[in-house]
Amino acid sequence: MEDQSVDWAEYARIQEELKKSKTSNDRQWGLEYAHNAILGDIVKGNSFDRSDVERRIRSGARRNRYRTRLLRLQPIAWQPENTDPSVAFESRSALKMLQAEVDDFDLIEKVAKGYNYDELATHGNDAVGALRKRVSRIRKRARTLLPDG
């Protein structure tokens, strides 16, 4: 295994830049993304190219801009439209039933929480395509199990 002191130095450089930051902007989001990716590489023992760090920073910034634009186009409604408690009870019951019937419930839960497939693939050592297929199968199964489909 090759010496990773250079990789740790790059990790520390990004961490220091984040620490000195006083604002939250696209670059900061990009730094966070690169920071996490570098840590993942170090943990797995993968070496990475220095030019890859700047590319990751740009990718993280671009992802944040995209997420921000989507939120502007489709704002999240923080207040429920229906305050009838029976709807919440029925939803909880359906989720519990689905959890008991589906093997990969934790995967669909992570997707619902907003994790992207790249992150899940990295942490689970799975291919992105395989994860998408598993989620597709879970959704199909859910449509057959749940009353409203």
Salt bridges, closest charged atoms under 4 A:
ASP7 OD1 - ARG50 NH2 3.18
GLU10 OE2 - ARG13 NH2 2.68
GLU16 OE1 - LYS19 NZ 3.78
GLU17 OE1 - ARG13 NH1 3.59
GLU17 OE2 - ARG27 NH2 3.09
ASP26 OD2 - ARG65 NH1 3.70
ASP41 OD2 - ARG56 NH2 2.64
ASP52 OD1 - ARG55 NH2 2.14
ASP52 OD2 - ARG56 NE 3.16
GLU54 OE2 - ARG13 NH2 3.97
GLU54 OE1 - ARG27 NH1 3.78
GLU101 OE1 - ARG141 NH2 3.21
ASP104 OD2 - ARG134 NE 2.85
GLU109 OE2 - LYS113 NZ 4.00
ASP118 OD2 - ARG63 NH2 3.12
ASP126 OD2 - ARG134 NH1 3.35
